[in-house]
């Protein structure tokens, strides 16, 4: 069973000037909720089970789900209080029946080949595999360093880079990972897992130079509207 978790509980604070009163993933892009574009991609990638991790205004997403149908089953989990990125992923993993699950951000569209990520994950016997996007002239994202075997050896802080690899926000994670780490209910996946355990977990990168957009700021939200309208 090919399972995906979509983190869809974000407040969308930086989008308040252009999108109000809905979770970030429900912001209208080219006439449709952004989540609808993401679901169309997940359908193309042959997922069988999608778990939505909800929080802020979860009822809006729940109501939208009642109006739509997809060829994959959909489950939801709702945070009673914000759990951080790591806590949200771990909470959603309680609904995962497979040995591993993909994790997507509900405000990001990265058109990767999930089969390539899976193949890389298996070949490297990884605990976590991350889809990496080559980028140039950027300062909004931190960069990632790889060794010759594609293992991630460093997560760099945000600063201007003329070129580099960024964490594209899509992960493939083994189910038993969070039980092994024994973290609290609330934690950051980036800080408390990726950065804290970079030396003792097998964390690998899979480079995919394909379309990427993060709608978290107004300029990229407007760009997404243009891109998806012309798609």
SULTA-V483464 format. One record per helix or strand. SS is the DSSP state (A for helix, B for strand). FROM is the first residue (numbers start at 1). TO is the last residue. Records with the same first field share a line. If there is no record, write none. Layout:
SS->FROM-TO ; FROM-TO
//
This chain:
B->3-7 ; 28-29 ; 32-33 ; 49-54 ; 73-78 ; 100-105 ; 108-110 ; 128-138 ; 143-146 ; 151-155 ; 161-174 ; 203-207 ; 212-214
A->13-15 ; 24-26 ; 34-44 ; 58-65 ; 84-95 ; 114-123 ; 177-181 ; 189-195 ; 218-229
//
